[in-house]
Amino acid sequence: MVGSIAPWNFPLHLLTRSIGAALAAGNTVVCKAATLTPITSQLLGEVFTQAGVPAGVYNIVSGPGGVVGEELLASDKVSMVALTGSEAVGRRLMAASSEAKHIKPLSLELGGKSPIIVEPDCDMNGALNSVILGFCMNQGEVCVSTSRLLLADEIYDEFMAKLTDRVRRIRIGDCLNEDTQMGSLISPEHLDTVHGFVERAVAAGGKLRCGGAPLTQAPYEKGSYYPPTILENITPDMELFQEEVFGPVLAVTRYQTLDEAIELANATRFALGAAIFTENIRKMYWAAEKVDAGTVWMNCATKSNIETPFGGNRNSGLGREDGVEGLLEYLKVKNHIWYMGAQYDNFFDFEDD
């Protein structure tokens, strides 16, 4: 049996990404949904029941991670655990696994602080739209959000002027309205967390380019709305450069050379995704090789395909989801060795008297 601990930001997609491969590999699963999104896993259970999946193949447990997650690690009935969540929770699972009666393998897709490098020879329109998508998609509540913009000095002023203008025109509102481009954050508590990052960045010397304060007036009074926020003058020693915000906040850092940009890209403990924008194909592939990340997007951002492996390096996780590599995470390798007749070991070469 595989234990699957799902996050709240894409509660169906990221749950099925895990359990789909586990079921395809012949396992049963027990799912623990995030505390903030418990209904999705229940509805998926109804879908499985209607599809005729036998009882016991897909199982659901609810409750806080500190209780249910620990039990998944402790139970002898669970052979491995897959988590999509934060670095802190991943560390707790690793510690719990090491202390369990039977050490369990883990598949961990954790946090990120993905850089997006924009070179002077980029397609500017495409780069602008991808930068906006990279930190505003799903209100920035995305593990692979390209929330660090590394921008070449040569085009800095022009690019930032156009970026700010486009970001200010993003339509914020009810996500059920088809005209909305960005909705509410998950909760008031998370809004406070996001805003705290912004306030501390400004206090540390960051320059606020746009956004930077919760939206509380009508029509935003019934949600946790935070506008797309851009901060300049962000340096590697700042919290905003290093830590995952999980909100629509972009940290901008200027660079002189591509070598400097790659050094900045690799200057965090995370290595989930990274993006590079240039029209020079040789430069693009050279940079992609130098950046430490589980996925490198070239002239695009935050893309994924179920056919290809997804996961992070360093503190962004262990293992891979999707693709053949993702399927192999849920299989065990077992070696059977069979000798026949005269092929038995005869190292000692004894014979009966």
Buried (B, 14 or more C-beta within 10 A) or exposed (E): BBBBBBBBBBBEEBBBBBBBBBBEBEBBBBBBBBEEBBEBBEEBBEEBEEEEEEEEEBBBBBEEBEEBBBBBBBBEEBBBBBBBBBBEBBEBBBEBBEEBEEEBBBBBBBBBBBBBBBBBBBEBEBBBBBBBBBBBBBBBBBBBBBBBBBBBEEBBEEBBEBBBEBBEEBEBBBBEEEEBBBBBBBEEEBBEBBBEBBEBBBEBEBEBBBBBEBBEEEEBEEBBBBBBBBBBBBBEEBBBBBBBBBBBBBBBBBBEEBEBBBBBBBBBEBBBBBBBBBEEEEBBBBBBEBBBBBBBBBBBBBBBEEEBBBBBBBBBBBBBBBBEBBBBBBEEEEEEEEEEEEEEEEEEEEEEE
